[in-house]
Structures are given as structure tokens and as C-alpha cells.
Amino acid sequence: MTKKIQIPTLLFYINSVIFFLSIFTLFARAETNIIAKSGDTLLKISRRYGVPLKELMYINNYNDASKLIEGAVIIVPDRNNNKDNKNKHLTYQVIEGDTLYKIARDYNVNPKDIISLNNLSNDSYLRLNQIIILPNSASYKKVINSENIKLASKKVFYHKTSKTEDLSTIAKIHNISIEEINTLNKLSNQIKINPNKKLKLREHKALKWLKYGSLMINWSDWTYLDGNYISAAKTEKNTSFFLALNCKKRVLNNTLNNYYWTSWYFPKTDFEFKLINDFCDKDFNF
């Protein structure tokens, strides 16, 4: 008699455990990482997001619900449906080397949306550990900077020296041989190149001007100078000037102000964002 009772009881217990785990898995499928604010505890966060305290403690491996956890990254299960999620946003903590454009690129969102959500100006410099809000469409996409730099170097036709440079260093930067540089520039096996010297790095068939917004840019004139890329450009009124890009910092500069370079600035228009993206990230040649 006892055995007959134990088997159904055991099956009921197993089924209950499976049911509980299935519910928990369902709840935990969608998660959001947040940065705990000043004065935050798991108890406060559980109330704020409507998540059971025990579940929150279990997922984040905390035993004390009253412990102050400012700055900690906390996993919050998302129990709401897609309609509710439209008003939800992710948060991101700024690390060294971050810029607005880099974060937007890494999370596949429009930089203007980040600027708008955080009430930033277009030329805002981010502070280390600053918390910013990302659009709900943000999705992390790893980008390797070294690969981007290789893509940019394919579009460079000249190298200009700002100081005395070794020819071997120049060849390494642009991934070409010393012999190629000597041949293209009719050098006699030089070892060092004097300052303010413009060296040809590769052949191009003809001038190629591309239109970006209100500008025309000479795509066959890109020149490398101290980590920056410079090319001749024209305005709609045919005013000639020089445009500079920095792929690492995702900023621009120009000589429109009486032929003097201005301060580096973040992109402000759609065509400026597209220009940086095309030059620094896209694998194509002209």
C-alpha cells in the first residue's frame, strides 16, 4: 500500500520541479543588464522592475538583499511582452577610448538617437564610467579596430611626413614593401625620409570625386599624416579646402575657416556619419 502511494507522489514532485524550471527558464529568456544607482539594493531593484526578490538574488548570486550595490551590473529578467518593451532602454557604462560614434556603431544604432536620449550635444566628450541610455533597438556587434584601420589604409594613396621617418616604418604602416615606395617615388634606396615629404604609395587610374551631402571629396587624394587621413574637397559653391578624418576617434576636421584647421569635431550630419563609415569601415576601393 505504501509503495503505491510513493510512486505517484514521486512523479508529482518531479513534474512540479520540471514545471517550475520551465517557468523560470521562460522568465529568464529575456534579460536586461542595468547599472545599479547610488543607494540601490536588490530589494529596491526588485520593486522597481516588478521582479521577485528571490529570483533576482538567485540570478545575480547575492545573499544579502539589503546590501548597497552602486555601480554593479545587475541582470534583470524581463517579464513584459514586446509592446511593453518598446519603452524600455538599455544602459551602457563608458570605458576608456569610447566615443558616441563608436558606441553607436558597436550597438548598431543611430548616434543621433543616443544624443537625443541622453540630452547630449553633438560634440560631447564622454566621461570614463559615465552611464548612458541606449535605444531599445541596440544590439551589440563586436568591431575590431585593427581591421577597420586596414580597411582605411586601402584607400590611402599618399603618406606625408611630419618629422624624419624611417622608410621601413612607413612601409609597415601601409602594408607595402620598401621597394614599392622607392620605385613609385624614384628614390635611390633611401633609409630615412625628411619632414614634410609627400610619398606616393600606390597607383590610381584617374581622379575620383565623390559627393557626400553638400561636399565633393577627391577620393583618390587621401593622404596619411600622423594617424589622420586628409583629402582635397569642395563645397557646393566650388570653394576648395582640405578635409581630415580620424578613424580611431571617429572625428573630423577641415580648413574651411580661412584655410586654417579647426578643432576636431564629432559628425553632425547624416552625410558626415556616412563618410566616416565608408572610409573607415567599408571594404571597397575606388
BAFI-3210 file (N, C-alpha, C; in Angstrom, 3 decimals, decimal comma, padded with zeros to 6 digits):
// residues 286
n [1|2|3|4|5|6|7|8|9|10|11|12|13|14|15|16|17|18|19|20|21|22|23|24|25|26|27|28|29|30|31|32|33|34|35|36|37|38|39|40|41|42|43|44|45|46|47|48|49|50|51|52|53|54|55|56|57|58|59|60|61|62|63|64|65|66|67|68|69|70|71|72|73|74|75|76|77|78|79|80|81|82|83|84|85|86|87|88|89|90|91|92|93|94|95|96|97|98|99|100|101|102|103|104|105|106|107|108|109|110|111|112|113|114|115|116|117|118|119|120|121|122|123|124|125|126|127|128|129|130|131|132|133|134|135|136|137|138|139|140|141|142|143|144|145|146|147|148|149|150|151|152|153|154|155|156|157|158|159|160|161|162|163|164|165|166|167|168|169|170|171|172|173|174|175|176|177|178|179|180|181|182|183|184|185|186|187|188|189|190|191|192|193|194|195|196|197|198|199|200|201|202|203|204|205|206|207|208|209|210|211|212|213|214|215|216|217|218|219|220|221|222|223|224|225|226|227|228|229|230|231|232|233|234|235|236|237|238|239|240|241|242|243|244|245|246|247|248|249|250|251|252|253|254|255|256|257|258|259|260|261|262|263|264|265|266|267|268|269|270|271|272|273|274|275|276|277|278|279|280|281|282|283|284|285|286]
n.u [000,837|001,929|003,956|002,460|001,459|003,756|004,965|003,199|003,367|006,092|006,303|004,618|006,137|008,461|007,355|006,446|008,830|009,983|008,056|008,322|010,987|010,714|009,075|010,749|012,866|011,541|010,959|013,520|014,544|014,537|016,570|017,847|020,656|021,554|022,945|023,548|022,249|023,172|022,603|021,096|019,699|019,205|016,629|015,317|015,601|014,161|011,555|011,350|011,440|009,558|010,182|010,428|012,034|013,587|014,162|015,704|017,891|018,904|019,660|021,665|023,443|023,505|023,386|022,512|019,923|019,738|022,091|024,170|024,693|025,841|026,914|027,286|026,818|023,729|021,633|018,477|015,562|013,296|009,959|007,954|005,793|006,363|005,168|005,256|007,991|008,772|009,123|011,309|014,798|018,274|021,207|024,513|027,902|030,483|033,693|037,314|038,450|036,069|033,687|030,877|030,150|031,508|030,268|027,656|028,090|029,055|026,788|024,961|023,175|021,647|023,711|022,504|020,227|021,221|022,327|020,003|018,457|020,032|020,296|022,551|025,149|026,186|028,953|029,802|032,046|032,638|032,584|034,762|033,356|030,844|027,305|025,178|022,123|020,840|019,167|016,180|016,502|019,087|021,828|024,525|027,461|030,420|033,348|036,415|039,051|041,596|041,157|039,475|041,222|042,936|041,195|040,773|043,341|043,592|042,509|044,210|046,482|048,751|051,522|052,357|055,058|055,637|057,770|061,203|061,240|061,593|061,926|061,201|059,331|057,244|056,552|055,617|053,355|051,557|051,444|053,003|055,843|059,264|060,616|058,565|057,792|060,172|060,341|057,928|058,326|060,736|063,114|066,418|067,002|066,622|066,906|065,895|063,289|062,824|061,214|057,883|057,502|055,843|054,880|054,223|052,063|050,636|049,411|046,877|044,132|042,676|041,457|039,001|036,074|033,788|030,421|029,252|026,649|026,637|029,152|031,995|034,357|037,721|038,441|040,673|042,817|043,489|045,514|047,891|048,704|050,339|048,547|046,119|043,745|043,757|042,203|041,599|038,824|035,597|033,142|029,584|029,607|031,911|034,192|037,431|038,990|040,621|039,915|039,832|040,022|039,704|039,958|040,127|039,172|036,854|036,250|036,189|037,861|038,575|039,585|038,027|037,722|039,082|041,267|042,548|043,080|040,385|039,048|038,941|035,938|032,842|030,806|028,054|026,032|024,047|025,450|028,074|028,392|028,071|030,243|032,494|031,941|032,006|034,678|036,312|035,355|034,273|034,830|035,948|037,225|038,143]
n.v [-001,204|001,208|001,589|002,018|004,526|006,108|006,174|007,704|010,084|010,686|011,071|013,273|015,170|015,326|016,244|018,718|020,038|020,139|021,713|024,108|024,790|025,151|027,382|029,231|029,294|030,366|032,899|033,893|034,090|036,516|039,137|042,023|044,006|046,155|049,115|049,465|052,103|054,914|054,139|051,929|048,687|045,128|044,673|047,136|047,258|045,028|045,796|048,039|047,011|045,057|042,374|039,195|039,052|036,859|035,520|037,436|037,629|035,057|034,848|036,786|035,942|036,821|037,063|038,832|040,956|043,570|044,834|047,512|048,257|049,949|050,803|048,193|045,624|044,456|041,718|041,740|040,013|040,093|040,448|041,450|041,874|042,278|044,708|046,226|046,459|048,338|050,783|050,498|050,790|050,072|050,311|051,713|051,596|053,857|053,187|053,411|055,138|055,202|056,697|058,664|057,928|055,495|053,827|053,865|052,629|050,098|049,090|049,137|051,324|054,566|057,375|059,817|059,121|058,281|060,680|062,217|060,769|061,040|063,716|065,063|067,088|067,430|067,445|066,257|065,054|061,959|060,869|058,830|055,871|056,982|056,712|055,900|056,012|053,614|053,167|051,109|049,342|048,578|046,474|044,493|044,536|043,213|044,980|045,081|047,129|047,154|045,860|047,676|049,791|048,680|048,512|051,207|051,978|050,939|052,788|054,879|056,905|058,374|059,239|061,502|063,061|064,255|064,559|063,431|060,248|056,654|054,700|052,059|051,983|053,485|051,824|049,606|050,645|050,989|048,546|047,760|047,167|048,292|048,532|049,026|051,635|053,033|052,657|053,850|056,494|057,139|056,888|056,513|053,988|054,949|055,349|056,916|059,414|062,818|065,525|066,790|065,613|064,251|061,122|058,813|056,030|054,073|053,283|055,089|055,194|057,495|060,798|060,744|061,950|062,082|062,550|063,791|064,687|068,114|068,319|067,706|065,212|064,422|061,335|059,989|061,198|060,771|061,151|059,994|061,181|061,337|059,465|060,421|061,052|062,753|064,739|066,457|068,680|070,061|072,662|073,245|075,686|075,601|076,097|075,411|073,221|071,499|068,313|066,361|063,156|061,084|057,859|056,319|057,895|058,717|061,295|064,592|067,154|070,366|072,841|075,032|077,439|080,116|078,772|077,589|074,917|073,649|072,890|069,425|067,635|065,911|063,985|065,727|065,707|063,535|062,827|063,191|061,211|059,007|059,328|058,898|056,267|054,955|055,426|054,512|051,960|050,348|047,812|048,489|049,683|052,538]
n.w [000,000|000,768|-001,166|-003,496|-003,016|-002,832|-005,396|-007,194|-005,751|-005,966|-008,740|-009,019|-007,636|-009,233|-011,637|-010,768|-010,201|-012,768|-014,037|-012,594|-013,266|-016,002|-016,094|-014,882|-016,702|-018,878|-017,910|-017,693|-020,193|-021,622|-020,837|-019,115|-018,717|-016,141|-014,629|-011,297|-009,326|-007,173|-003,808|-004,391|-003,821|-004,015|-003,214|-003,675|-006,459|-007,262|-006,630|-008,249|-010,858|-010,800|-010,291|-008,742|-005,601|-004,675|-007,038|-008,366|-006,646|-006,892|-009,635|-009,792|-007,926|-005,196|-001,649|000,206|000,328|001,080|000,736|-000,300|-003,666|-005,535|-008,802|-009,609|-012,083|-012,854|-013,518|-014,861|-015,140|-017,847|-017,794|-019,281|-022,184|-025,787|-026,524|-024,211|-024,003|-025,801|-024,680|-023,148|-022,326|-022,823|-020,736|-020,730|-019,741|-019,933|-021,262|-021,385|-024,235|-025,580|-027,811|-028,880|-031,481|-031,810|-029,894|-030,896|-033,345|-032,514|-031,276|-033,238|-033,797|-034,440|-034,029|-033,461|-032,054|-029,587|-028,710|-028,481|-026,555|-024,273|-023,893|-024,966|-026,454|-029,873|-029,983|-027,664|-025,230|-023,795|-020,395|-018,418|-017,135|-017,228|-017,343|-019,936|-021,833|-024,096|-027,247|-027,528|-029,577|-029,654|-030,331|-029,606|-031,516|-032,253|-033,048|-034,617|-034,147|-035,392|-037,783|-039,040|-039,431|-041,291|-043,435|-043,956|-044,725|-047,249|-048,919|-049,064|-050,789|-050,510|-048,349|-045,905|-044,338|-041,040|-039,542|-039,446|-040,806|-040,738|-043,641|-043,544|-041,470|-042,550|-044,699|-043,284|-041,952|-044,062|-045,195|-047,416|-049,581|-049,093|-051,439|-053,284|-052,553|-053,082|-055,856|-056,873|-056,137|-057,188|-055,708|-054,399|-052,905|-050,223|-046,646|-044,616|-044,489|-045,076|-043,150|-043,992|-046,474|-049,244|-050,077|-052,677|-052,556|-053,938|-057,226|-059,006|-061,246|-062,226|-061,311|-058,766|-057,796|-055,182|-054,096|-051,056|-049,261|-049,108|-050,090|-052,253|-052,587|-053,094|-053,764|-054,561|-053,479|-050,872|-048,046|-045,713|-042,505|-039,610|-038,327|-039,123|-041,805|-044,818|-047,334|-050,456|-050,935|-051,956|-051,707|-052,323|-053,559|-054,878|-053,416|-052,488|-050,147|-047,373|-046,018|-043,067|-041,486|-038,581|-037,850|-035,532|-033,398|-034,512|-035,615|-037,234|-039,238|-040,725|-043,228|-043,731|-042,449|-043,270|-044,363|-042,240|-039,941|-037,993|-034,684|-033,792|-034,439|-033,666|-035,961|-037,427|-039,263|-041,383|-043,712|-042,928|-040,985|-042,668|-044,385|-042,677|-041,963|-044,483|-045,297|-043,139|-042,415|-044,498|-046,914|-049,698|-052,819|-054,868]
ca.u [000,000|002,830|004,640|001,520|001,307|005,039|005,270|002,501|003,913|007,383|006,046|004,079|007,250|009,314|006,618|006,405|010,156|010,102|007,172|008,944|012,162|010,263|008,597|011,912|013,580|010,746|011,145|014,900|014,975|014,828|017,194|018,422|021,700|021,481|023,981|022,897|022,451|023,512|021,562|020,374|019,853|018,393|015,253|014,791|015,543|013,061|010,319|011,353|011,208|008,493|010,757|010,510|013,329|014,355|014,655|016,747|019,044|019,436|020,306|022,859|024,293|023,595|022,719|022,021|019,073|019,815|023,451|024,293|025,394|026,052|027,918|027,303|025,994|022,697|020,783|017,064|014,700|012,255|008,706|006,936|005,706|007,043|004,559|005,785|009,423|009,030|009,504|012,447|016,087|019,448|022,188|025,891|028,891|031,564|035,036|038,364|038,500|034,723|033,110|029,468|030,028|031,982|029,213|026,543|028,498|029,139|025,443|024,135|022,108|021,973|024,291|021,556|019,298|021,930|022,421|018,666|018,042|020,847|020,385|023,944|025,408|026,855|030,395|030,019|033,064|032,109|033,424|035,005|032,332|029,552|026,214|024,321|020,985|020,859|017,829|015,766|016,883|020,529|022,276|025,985|028,146|031,840|034,104|037,847|039,600|042,734|040,624|038,974|042,371|043,406|040,259|041,038|044,635|043,455|042,038|045,230|047,407|049,964|051,958|053,100|055,840|055,645|059,107|062,042|060,697|062,247|061,154|060,667|058,136|056,201|056,132|054,853|052,056|050,679|051,495|053,628|057,291|060,135|060,939|057,448|057,869|061,324|060,039|056,880|058,801|062,054|064,114|067,606|067,196|066,766|066,547|065,071|062,605|062,800|059,873|057,085|057,669|054,648|055,263|053,170|052,015|050,068|048,929|045,431|043,910|042,274|040,814|037,656|035,380|032,530|029,560|028,713|025,874|026,945|030,582|032,624|035,623|038,640|038,694|041,973|043,846|043,639|046,908|048,076|049,596|050,290|047,358|044,927|043,603|043,440|041,946|041,050|037,363|034,988|031,766|028,659|029,995|033,214|035,285|038,339|039,531|041,084|039,101|040,597|039,279|040,447|039,119|040,148|038,306|035,634|036,045|036,562|038,446|038,601|040,243|037,063|037,840|040,242|042,347|043,155|042,392|039,547|039,158|038,291|034,535|032,073|029,881|026,801|025,026|023,994|026,491|029,350|028,420|028,258|031,611|033,395|031,634|032,504|036,137|036,979|034,832|033,802|035,879|035,850|038,178|037,660]
ca.v [000,000|002,355|001,747|002,583|005,962|006,785|006,387|008,912|011,250|010,990|011,620|014,621|016,024|015,535|017,117|020,071|020,623|020,435|022,847|025,305|025,139|025,648|028,755|030,065|029,462|031,286|034,247|034,350|034,143|037,913|039,784|043,333|044,377|047,547|049,549|049,889|053,510|055,214|053,765|050,746|047,340|044,209|044,857|048,294|046,929|044,069|046,577|048,954|046,289|044,075|041,028|038,580|039,269|035,612|035,245|038,420|037,231|033,811|035,104|037,614|035,303|037,658|036,510|039,935|041,817|044,952|045,325|048,583|047,676|051,009|050,535|046,785|045,238|043,552|041,083|041,866|039,278|040,920|039,696|042,138|041,481|043,160|046,041|046,960|046,662|049,456|051,953|050,155|051,080|049,505|051,290|051,367|052,317|054,285|052,728|054,219|055,078|055,284|057,924|058,468|057,213|054,114|053,093|053,712|051,628|048,786|048,618|049,181|052,319|055,888|058,234|060,881|058,595|058,323|062,098|062,665|060,098|061,461|065,185|065,422|067,900|066,624|067,376|065,831|064,063|061,103|060,685|057,456|055,310|057,640|055,812|056,482|055,181|053,200|052,875|049,724|048,502|048,344|045,081|044,573|043,956|043,411|045,553|045,040|048,372|046,919|045,522|048,915|050,583|048,060|048,903|052,610|052,122|050,570|053,945|055,920|056,898|059,122|059,350|062,748|063,009|065,470|064,536|062,443|058,907|055,532|054,167|050,756|052,264|053,910|050,627|048,757|051,287|050,852|047,146|047,634|046,954|049,462|048,589|049,684|053,078|053,547|052,665|054,828|057,865|057,268|057,088|055,664|053,151|055,769|054,716|057,889|060,419|064,098|066,045|067,489|064,938|063,501|059,937|058,062|054,670|053,162|053,921|055,178|055,438|058,877|061,470|060,230|062,812|061,512|063,541|063,494|065,850|069,347|068,321|066,806|064,812|063,747|060,039|059,486|062,087|060,539|061,165|059,641|062,097|061,170|058,736|061,039|060,909|064,078|064,779|067,706|068,679|071,294|072,928|073,451|076,933|075,322|076,535|074,300|073,142|070,163|067,603|065,339|062,173|060,239|056,665|055,806|058,724|058,972|062,744|065,261|068,488|070,951|074,144|075,986|078,706|080,872|077,832|077,087|073,764|073,944|071,842|068,172|067,622|064,723|064,182|066,408|065,437|062,151|062,535|063,085|059,858|058,079|059,498|058,182|054,847|054,474|055,449|053,762|050,615|049,556|047,152|048,677|050,633|053,332]
ca.w [000,000|000,878|-002,442|-004,460|-002,723|-003,025|-006,821|-007,670|-005,037|-006,564|-010,067|-008,820|-007,221|-010,402|-012,567|-010,192|-010,391|-014,206|-014,313|-012,014|-014,052|-017,305|-015,880|-014,596|-017,969|-019,683|-017,378|-017,804|-021,584|-021,957|-019,692|-019,332|-017,770|-015,702|-013,689|-010,057|-008,995|-005,786|-002,856|-004,853|-003,281|-004,814|-002,791|-004,405|-007,889|-007,463|-006,613|-009,397|-012,107|-010,630|-010,363|-007,420|-004,973|-004,629|-008,393|-008,639|-005,835|-007,438|-010,921|-009,600|-006,926|-003,999|-000,470|001,040|-000,496|001,577|000,521|-001,287|-004,818|-006,519|-009,827|-010,007|-013,224|-012,353|-014,528|-014,520|-016,076|-018,450|-017,782|-020,076|-023,582|-026,722|-026,522|-023,068|-024,166|-026,692|-023,890|-022,303|-022,925|-022,176|-020,280|-021,084|-018,947|-020,815|-020,945|-021,986|-025,696|-026,160|-028,348|-029,227|-032,746|-031,611|-029,187|-031,840|-034,339|-031,861|-030,919|-034,447|-033,669|-034,961|-032,980|-033,105|-031,045|-028,300|-028,349|-028,076|-025,317|-023,140|-023,895|-025,192|-027,635|-030,901|-029,752|-026,280|-024,907|-022,737|-019,208|-018,022|-016,235|-017,416|-017,739|-020,962|-022,245|-025,489|-027,784|-027,285|-030,716|-029,586|-030,370|-029,629|-032,663|-031,995|-034,152|-034,319|-034,661|-036,270|-039,096|-039,633|-039,865|-042,527|-044,486|-044,272|-045,385|-048,659|-049,678|-048,958|-051,916|-050,175|-046,952|-045,705|-043,096|-040,209|-038,950|-040,128|-040,585|-041,410|-044,750|-043,114|-040,662|-043,488|-045,431|-042,357|-041,707|-045,223|-045,633|-048,740|-049,457|-049,258|-052,867|-053,962|-052,275|-053,822|-057,294|-057,166|-055,874|-057,825|-054,659|-054,559|-051,710|-049,028|-045,371|-043,890|-045,297|-044,377|-042,830|-044,996|-047,755|-049,631|-050,821|-053,345|-052,027|-054,938|-058,440|-059,229|-062,670|-062,509|-060,192|-058,471|-056,850|-054,700|-053,442|-049,729|-048,848|-049,839|-050,400|-053,206|-051,975|-054,012|-053,133|-054,994|-052,927|-049,432|-047,595|-044,301|-041,784|-038,148|-037,878|-039,684|-043,249|-045,353|-048,770|-051,008|-051,024|-052,457|-051,301|-053,450|-054,226|-055,501|-052,554|-052,203|-048,788|-047,013|-045,029|-042,343|-040,688|-037,654|-037,710|-034,163|-032,561|-035,282|-035,652|-038,474|-039,172|-042,068|-043,345|-044,290|-041,731|-043,761|-044,659|-041,004|-039,358|-036,824|-033,675|-034,189|-034,018|-033,988|-037,076|-037,076|-040,287|-041,867|-044,703|-042,223|-040,430|-043,788|-044,865|-041,773|-042,068|-045,774|-045,374|-042,072|-042,144|-045,633|-047,674|-051,153|-053,362|-055,985]
c.u [000,872|003,518|003,737|001,348|002,580|005,320|004,528|003,037|005,235|007,219|005,512|005,196|008,148|008,649|006,574|007,727|010,356|009,270|007,778|010,136|011,767|009,775|009,779|012,715|012,859|010,947|012,528|015,393|015,372|015,358|017,748|019,491|021,555|022,663|023,279|023,260|022,856|022,330|020,784|020,719|019,021|016,908|014,603|014,613|014,392|011,715|010,202|010,965|010,129|008,954|010,839|011,925|014,192|014,952|015,815|018,035|019,716|020,230|021,623|023,795|024,560|022,831|022,074|021,243|019,176|021,187|023,461|025,170|025,629|027,173|027,969|026,408|025,016|021,853|019,337|016,239|013,584|010,975|007,644|006,910|006,352|006,475|005,112|007,250|009,753|009,504|010,713|013,750|017,186|020,335|023,576|026,835|030,119|032,909|036,048|038,377|037,149|034,434|031,653|029,329|030,440|030,906|028,038|026,853|028,497|027,769|024,439|022,924|022,580|022,539|023,338|020,569|019,928|022,001|021,088|018,251|018,770|021,031|021,832|024,035|026,192|028,347|030,736|031,149|032,570|033,116|033,594|033,983|030,988|028,510|025,357|023,230|021,107|019,437|017,475|016,096|018,360|020,846|023,783|026,565|029,624|032,549|035,573|038,513|040,737|042,272|040,106|040,109|042,941|042,514|040,526|042,323|044,576|043,087|043,059|046,233|048,727|050,256|052,770|053,799|055,745|056,992|059,937|061,552|061,507|061,333|060,516|059,392|056,967|055,653|055,268|053,462|051,084|050,722|051,969|055,138|058,058|060,458|059,831|057,500|059,015|061,010|059,037|057,381|060,202|063,133|065,275|067,903|067,446|066,322|065,616|064,487|062,478|061,375|059,232|057,279|056,420|055,061|054,058|053,230|051,487|049,563|047,400|045,210|043,598|041,659|039,393|037,029|034,049|031,743|029,064|027,980|026,186|028,401|030,917|034,016|036,460|039,102|040,055|043,125|044,085|045,118|046,972|049,067|049,382|049,003|046,052|044,932|043,061|043,199|041,441|039,540|036,876|033,579|030,890|028,996|031,390|034,390|036,144|038,840|040,050|040,212|039,953|039,673|040,240|039,572|039,055|039,189|036,978|035,272|036,550|037,234|038,443|039,286|039,311|037,167|039,139|041,483|043,117|042,370|041,589|039,846|038,469|036,866|033,878|031,160|028,577|025,683|025,094|025,130|027,877|029,493|028,711|029,684|032,597|033,190|032,202|034,021|036,779|036,588|034,531|034,950|035,632|036,862|037,571|038,790]
c.v [001,254|002,641|002,398|004,082|006,718|007,095|007,599|010,184|011,680|011,617|013,044|015,605|016,356|016,487|018,553|020,784|021,032|021,654|024,157|025,766|025,701|027,078|029,687|030,336|030,448|032,716|034,782|034,460|035,551|038,606|041,138|043,571|045,854|047,850|050,085|051,329|053,682|054,882|052,522|049,500|046,426|044,345|046,005|047,967|045,974|044,788|047,456|048,234|045,213|042,643|040,458|038,677|038,009|035,283|036,164|038,058|035,992|034,068|035,848|037,088|036,210|036,987|037,585|040,915|043,284|045,580|046,416|048,095|048,711|050,636|049,100|046,557|044,164|043,022|041,151|041,089|040,180|040,098|040,312|041,652|042,531|044,574|046,872|047,307|047,840|050,683|051,687|050,427|050,372|050,638|050,784|052,219|052,592|053,755|053,584|054,037|055,183|056,669|057,623|057,622|055,749|053,275|052,839|052,631|050,226|048,204|048,786|050,109|053,645|056,756|059,336|060,420|058,601|059,758|062,602|062,067|060,631|062,973|065,668|066,382|067,039|066,458|066,947|064,817|063,273|060,958|059,198|057,044|056,027|056,625|056,528|055,483|054,871|052,944|051,402|048,790|048,119|046,855|045,078|043,843|044,260|043,934|045,581|046,240|048,160|046,577|046,766|049,763|050,015|048,450|050,336|052,754|051,768|051,776|055,092|055,788|057,599|059,057|060,631|062,702|064,344|065,625|063,551|061,038|057,859|055,015|052,823|050,928|052,650|052,696|049,721|049,328|050,966|049,457|047,006|047,500|048,264|049,654|049,294|051,199|053,704|053,683|053,753|056,267|058,124|057,635|056,123|054,941|053,958|054,996|055,626|058,918|061,701|064,568|066,737|066,924|064,107|062,362|059,269|056,610|053,650|053,960|054,033|055,661|056,900|059,494|060,948|061,098|062,172|062,566|063,004|064,735|067,043|069,405|067,374|066,500|064,039|062,439|059,465|060,342|061,837|060,376|060,866|060,612|061,921|060,500|059,306|060,878|062,210|063,987|066,159|067,577|070,024|071,428|073,067|074,714|076,846|075,900|075,329|074,362|071,724|069,604|066,522|064,442|061,481|059,034|056,154|056,569|059,059|060,458|063,310|066,595|069,046|072,316|075,194|077,365|079,404|080,005|077,366|075,873|074,202|072,904|070,582|068,151|066,299|065,013|064,822|066,088|063,975|061,847|062,469|061,712|058,841|058,143|058,717|056,681|054,259|054,386|054,492|052,296|049,753|049,057|047,302|049,726|051,393|053,518]
c.w [000,000|-000,448|-003,477|-004,266|-003,069|-004,496|-007,386|-007,024|-005,652|-007,945|-009,996|-008,474|-008,422|-011,385|-012,074|-010,404|-011,848|-014,569|-013,813|-012,856|-015,411|-017,195|-015,677|-015,867|-018,860|-019,243|-017,717|-019,239|-021,998|-020,721|-020,095|-018,284|-017,418|-014,792|-012,451|-009,717|-007,533|-004,871|-003,247|-004,032|-004,168|-004,468|-003,567|-005,886|-008,176|-007,486|-007,855|-010,689|-011,990|-010,764|-008,950|-006,856|-004,999|-005,997|-008,746|-007,892|-006,419|-008,723|-010,750|-008,519|-005,716|-002,857|000,401|000,167|-000,100|001,341|-000,561|-002,438|-005,919|-007,496|-010,303|-011,217|-012,753|-013,506|-014,052|-015,548|-016,577|-018,575|-018,682|-021,501|-024,466|-026,733|-025,381|-023,280|-025,074|-025,933|-023,001|-023,047|-022,137|-021,680|-020,602|-020,254|-019,820|-020,323|-021,691|-023,507|-026,363|-026,724|-028,668|-030,486|-032,574|-030,936|-030,124|-032,868|-033,720|-031,542|-032,054|-034,304|-034,249|-033,831|-032,524|-032,036|-029,658|-027,803|-027,802|-026,733|-024,085|-023,035|-024,024|-026,369|-028,618|-030,637|-028,329|-026,180|-023,708|-021,604|-018,926|-016,962|-016,312|-017,883|-018,775|-021,328|-023,733|-025,971|-027,603|-028,439|-030,690|-029,536|-030,555|-030,824|-032,503|-033,234|-033,761|-034,978|-035,650|-037,682|-039,796|-040,177|-041,160|-043,696|-044,925|-045,072|-046,863|-049,531|-049,685|-050,101|-051,595|-048,670|-046,840|-044,350|-042,355|-039,505|-039,764|-039,781|-041,333|-042,511|-044,392|-042,286|-041,553|-044,249|-044,556|-042,105|-042,835|-045,850|-047,084|-048,536|-049,636|-050,733|-053,656|-053,778|-053,062|-055,308|-057,656|-057,038|-056,433|-056,814|-054,878|-053,249|-050,442|-047,791|-044,589|-044,858|-044,481|-044,090|-044,036|-046,408|-048,040|-050,555|-051,452|-052,879|-053,019|-056,129|-058,411|-060,652|-062,976|-061,260|-060,006|-057,391|-056,478|-053,931|-052,105|-049,240|-049,730|-050,292|-051,542|-052,670|-052,988|-053,386|-053,529|-054,461|-051,429|-049,061|-046,101|-043,672|-040,284|-037,659|-038,380|-041,203|-043,821|-046,856|-049,177|-051,148|-051,553|-051,906|-052,540|-054,238|-054,828|-054,708|-052,187|-050,758|-048,554|-045,897|-044,379|-041,538|-039,737|-037,344|-036,277|-033,272|-033,234|-035,295|-036,973|-038,184|-040,588|-042,034|-043,962|-043,650|-042,136|-043,926|-043,418|-040,513|-038,142|-035,746|-034,208|-033,643|-034,421|-035,182|-036,612|-038,061|-040,724|-042,835|-044,050|-041,565|-041,532|-044,323|-043,989|-041,885|-043,366|-045,795|-044,371|-042,006|-043,358|-046,512|-049,171|-051,583|-054,533|-056,994]
res [m|t|k|k|i|q|i|p|t|l|l|f|y|i|n|s|v|i|f|f|l|s|i|f|t|l|f|a|r|a|e|t|n|i|i|a|k|s|g|d|t|l|l|k|i|s|r|r|y|g|v|p|l|k|e|l|m|y|i|n|n|y|n|d|a|s|k|l|i|e|g|a|v|i|i|v|p|d|r|n|n|n|k|d|n|k|n|k|h|l|t|y|q|v|i|e|g|d|t|l|y|k|i|a|r|d|y|n|v|n|p|k|d|i|i|s|l|n|n|l|s|n|d|s|y|l|r|l|n|q|i|i|i|l|p|n|s|a|s|y|k|k|v|i|n|s|e|n|i|k|l|a|s|k|k|v|f|y|h|k|t|s|k|t|e|d|l|s|t|i|a|k|i|h|n|i|s|i|e|e|i|n|t|l|n|k|l|s|n|q|i|k|i|n|p|n|k|k|l|k|l|r|e|h|k|a|l|k|w|l|k|y|g|s|l|m|i|n|w|s|d|w|t|y|l|d|g|n|y|i|s|a|a|k|t|e|k|n|t|s|f|f|l|a|l|n|c|k|k|r|v|l|n|n|t|l|n|n|y|y|w|t|s|w|y|f|p|k|t|d|f|e|f|k|l|i|n|d|f|c|d|k|d|f|n|f]
***
